[in-house]
Amino acid sequence: MLLYAGGYIAGVMTLAGGELFLNDATDFDTLTSVNYVLDTAETDARMIDITANSDHLGVGATTYSLNLNNTASGEYILIFADSLTGMNNKQFSVTNNNQLVDITVGSDFTFSNGDYLSLHINHAINIYELVADFSAAGSICSDFNANDTSDILWRNSSSGDVGMWESGEATNWSGFGSAPVATWSIVGVGDFNGDGHADILWHGSDGTVGSWTSGDANEWQGRGSVPIASWEVVGIGDFDGNGNSDILWQNKANGLVGTWESGDGANWQARGTVPRASWEVVGVGDFSNDGQADILWQNRDNGMIGVWNDGDGNQWQQLGIVSRDAWEVSGVGDFDADGADDILWQHKTTGLVGAWNGGDANDWQQLGAAPRANWEIAGVGDFNGNDHADILWRSKTSTTVGMWESGDSNNWQQLGNASADWQVQIA
């Protein structure tokens, strides 16, 4: 147990991927309610139910419901950490055994990484606390079924068929639908509506932009229209920290960079301008662990690496300089599960693989090596749900697909086989 001055923390919850979890990894989003005994050792132990609602218990929500079953009548108070702003303590009364209490958060308040709230139950001598800790865990990308593991998204280059390996397992194939290869391209994956399910982003040759909600071809969501000759999607990330993915665009002519907030073409936000001849986006990740995505840039000429923190062109941070002739960015993921994304590198000649932990060039971690003539990195994701990013590999000489668990070359796991006409879209 963790101790607080004057109090006792009975259970700790964490926020991961926009949803609230108990420390036993019970997923609030899949249950009607979750029961948790604050202290079974006490004769007057309290049972608290946290009831999931349609808006999820996550960042950006405005109302949190507490279902106080079998709780004694009396005065209770919901106390928030002193570091939080825009919110006052909420006091409420329990008058019967099954009362649903809504605590409404002020409109000027948003949970962010590192914040927490706690329910203090004042009873006799003891003060019990149930704490929700809003510290970022490893991000879950391409999770179409919301089971908190990454799925591998595949598309057949001939037929246009689309499907996934659930949790990266070839034996768990799920087909999504089909779209003509000549006219439709998958340009990203993100959770644009904040429901915990990844959506597939499409860009048509006529400029139409839309998504398959939760990867379902029958759930088309139009998002706008952008000339494919003028603009391209260069990343997906939650740049404003509201729990919804944003689409990152760059103009091919003038280098203008901006986002469609929550994937909505009507919510454009310009973020800066960068000459495309000199700079390219090589990744998107939360390197500062503040709950907002950063844009990773590399200079095409001198190899300089840096980020726009929170996707803001006015918040440039140089990370280092790496020869583009020798090394390339192969992905972004949180391999050490510290909440901050790491930059994955591979040497073009030796095949050496390593990471800059937290995007820090001074914090290099060598992960292993693989001959580039035989193997290619196909993606990064948390396929086993342990909060550590895994590296997805595909053989160039056979149909083998596998991964380095937690980015460790000593933890190889073969996932299945895929013929050359099947291509990993996003992993």
Phi, psi and omega in degrees: 000152175261146181247141173242154176297122179075009183206183189214121180269114183278331181201145181246137179241150178233154177257122179220127178064027177084009179231157183261136183231146168284165181291349175267013175071015174295132184268113181300330189287346182254002183237154174290317176205160179236125179267140177214122179279125182292318181201100182287345181285338180275142179292334180253038182304146181254141174254123180244129174254126171260114187264121178293145176236174187294340181269358181070154175266083187212182179303133177092347178291155183248344181228132178241128184255132176244119179261105189265082180280137175053037178257135183297149176296148179154183180265132180233158180221134176262115187250133181253153183303145182299334183285345181278151180234163175079013182213138177256161175298143182248120179255142180211164182244147172248122184244352177212185187274355185212066184253132176265123183245127177258126174254117185262128180275141179299149185295341181267010184245137174222133175293139176226172184302133179095345177280161174206159174232160179215145175260114178264123175253108180273114180214118180053238185274331190270147170240112180264145179231132170247116191253133171255113184260113183268061175256134186294136170257179179303133182290146178252111180258153176054042179260094187279333182254009175056042177255014174068026168228150179286144174251155177262120180269126182242151171219136178278124186289347179260306186275338184083003179297144182232139177194185182220157165262110181296130181054027177077011183260123182297332181285348179251061179280138175223118179280142181254324185153197182213150177214141182303128182296326184290335187242347183227136179234137171281123184243002178170169175224134178194165178261089188280338180252003174070027181264005179088353179255132178290145177245149179263125182265130182242148172229120182273159180296339178271003179098349181296135178240133179197180183219154168267109182296129182057022179080006184269119180298338180277355181245065180285135177232109177291140185235349179147193179215134180218129179303124184292338179282343186252331186228151173220147174284125181246004177171165176228134178187164179263090187279338180256001175069028181263005179090354178249143178286144176248153179262125181264122182245153169221136177284132185288339183267304187259357177079006179302134180242137178197176183230150164265110182296130182055026178074015184262117181298342179276350182247071181276138173225115177289142185235348178150179180224133181223131178298122182292336180290339185251332186227150174221148174284124181246003177172165175226131179191166178262088185278338181264357177058043178250008178086002179235138183289146176246153179261125180265124182243151169223137178284132184289338185265306186256357176080005180302137179245138176196176182229151162265106181298132182059022179073018184261119181297344178271357181243066180280137175224116178284136181252331182166185177227129182224134179296124178288340177287335185257324187231154173219147174289124184251358179162174178226133178186164182263090186282333181258004174057040177259006179094343179254135180289149179248156179262124181267128181240151168223137178282133187289338182259308185276340184081004179302136182239136177200179184222147166269107181295127182064017182076014184265117181296338180273357181240069182278136175232115178283132185252335181154197179209149178212132181300123182292338178290339184249334187225149174225144175284122184258349180166177178225136178190166177261090188277341180249004173070028180260012179075359175259130178292142177250154178259123180270128181242149175225132181286140176272347185248354179213190180263007187291135174234134180203186182215156166265110180296132180056024179075011184263120182295341178279352180246064179281137175222120176284135184256331182162198181226144179215132179288166188295337181281355174258125183242136173291125180271302178218134176223000000 
